[in-house]
Amino acid sequence: MNNTYINELLKTLEQTKIYIKTNTALDYDFGMKELVACFTRHKQEKSQIFFIGNGGSSAIASHMTADFMKNGGMRTYSLYDNAVTTCMGNDYGYAYVFSRPLEFLGKENDLLVAISSSGNSQNIVNAIHVAKTKKMETVTLTGFQPDNQSKQLGDFNIYVPSQKYGIVESIHNLMLQQAVDLIMERDGIRL
């Protein structure tokens, strides 16, 4: 079977870059170890972990909120309650549906995981700014253009060099799933 899409996905995965801040690119294995170490640190400190995204990225964020809680044993919180989202959107505008709740809920040393294919969604960028002012750590997962806003702001940045939503979102999901699976294999599941 000659599946060009799968071949493109694998090639893009091999080209995916993991950065600490914006300037130090790590190879995949070392980058994943650092990502797992980041989540482990927040698990040990009992930090609150917030996952955010729009569209397909919101589905990844919601899924990872559940998996990191159930399988990773971490304190995660979903910002996707319908009443809260529509309230924030109605009262402050869609650009603030994540940042306003973070102003109320986020604390120093918590973790924000911002998932955005373009890295330029204003509601994601606004949430990262709030996280920075609260001295939260930020992990970004982006794609499309390498100079996207979210990637420039994160403490730990995963960049997928593709213009295709499906490729970018599949790799974001895979890498987060790999991180929580490694944590679960190491620590076991606490049901």
N, C-alpha and C positions, 0 to 999 in steps of 0.2 A: 504494500500500500504506500503510495506516494502522497503524503499529506503535507502540502506546503504550509498550511496554517500552523500545524504542530511544529514543523521545522522552524518556522519563523518565531514561534513562541519560545522554543528551546534556545535559539540563537540570541533572542532578546534577553532571556534569563541570564545567559552567559555574559552579556554586556551590561547587565544591571549593576549600578554602582551604589555602594553604601558609604556614606560620609559621616564623619564626626565633625560637627559644625558644617562649614561649606567647603573646606579646602582639603581635607585629608581623605582620599579615597582608599577604602579597604578592599581586599579581595573577599569573595563571597563567604568562604568558610570563616575567616577571621571576623568579618562584619556580622555574620550570624551569631558568633560567640559573643560579640559585644552587645548585640541586640538582646540576646538571652540574658546576659549579665545586667543589662538595664532593667528588664522586666523583673529579674530576680531581686535586684536591689529594692525595687518598689514593693515587691511581695514581702520581703523581709521587714521593710519599714512600715508595712501595712498602709501604704499610700493608697489614695483613691486613684483609679485609672479610668479616664474618660476616652472613649473612641468616638470620632465624629467623621462624617462624610455625607455627600449628596448622591442621590440616584443609586446607581450600582454600588458606589462606595459606602452609602448608608447601609446597604444590605450587608456588606462586609463588616462595617463597624458594629452593627447590631449582632451579627453572628459572633464576632470576636469578643464582644461584651459578655456573651453567654459562655463561650469556650474558655476564656481566660478566668472567668469566675468558677465554673464547674470543673473544668479539667486542670486549670492552672492553680486553683486555690487562691485567687487574688480578689481584692476588693475592687470590683468594676461597677460603673454606674452608667446607665443608659440615659441619654438626653433625648430619646425618641418617643417619650410619652406624647400622645396626640394632643391632649389638652395643653401641655406645656409648650409644645412646638407651635401650635396655632395661636396660643396666647402671645408668645414672644413675637411671632410673625405679625400678628395683628397690631400689637401695641408698639413695637419698636421697628418692625420691618424685617424681611427675610434675612437681610445681611447680619442680623443680630440674634438669630435663633439659637446659636451655640454660645456666643460670647456673653450674653446677658445671664443665662443660667450659670456659666462658669464664674461670673462675678459673684454670684451668691454661694456657689458650692465649692469652687476650687480653693485649695489651700497650698501654702508653700510646701514644696517637695512632692506634690501630687504629680501625676503624669498625664499629659494630653497626647493621644495618638490621632493625628490628623491625616485622613486619607482623601486624596483629591487627584484625579487623573491629570487635570490641568495644573493644579497647584495654585491657581489664581482665583478660585471662588471666594468672593468677598466675605461670606460668612465663615469660611475656614480661616482666612487670613485674620479676620477680626478676633476669632477665638484664640489664635496663636498669640496675638498681641496681648490679650487679657492674660493668657497663661504666663507670658514673659513678665508682666507687671506683678503677678502674684508669685513669681519665682518658682513656677512649676517647670518641670522638664518637658521637652516637646520632641516627639518622634514624628517625622513627616514621611508619608509615602506618596510620591508623585510620579508623573510621567510627562509626556509631550515635550515642552521646551526645558532645556537644562537650567535656564535662569529664572524659572517660575518663582513667584513670591514666597510660597510656603517653604520651598527648599532653601531659600536664602535666610529664613528665620529660624529653622529648626535647630535643635541641639544634636539630633541624630537623624540623618536623612537617607531615605532609600529612593533612588531615582531610576525609573524604568525608561530607557531610551526608545520610546515608540509613540506614534501618533494614533494608535488604535485603542479605543476604550477596552475592548475585550482582552487584548494582550496585557495592557497595563493593569486592569483589574484582576485578571487571573494571577499575575505575578504577585501583586499586593496580597491577595488572599493566600496564595501558596506560602509566601514568606512568613506571614503572621501565623498561619497554621503550623508551619514548621517550628516556629519559636515556641508556641504553646505545647506542641507535641513533645519537644525536647525537654521542656520544664516538667511536663506530666511524666515522661519516662524517668526523669531523674528523681522527682519528688513523690511520685505516685498520685493517685486521685484521692482526695478527701471528700467522701460523700456524706 
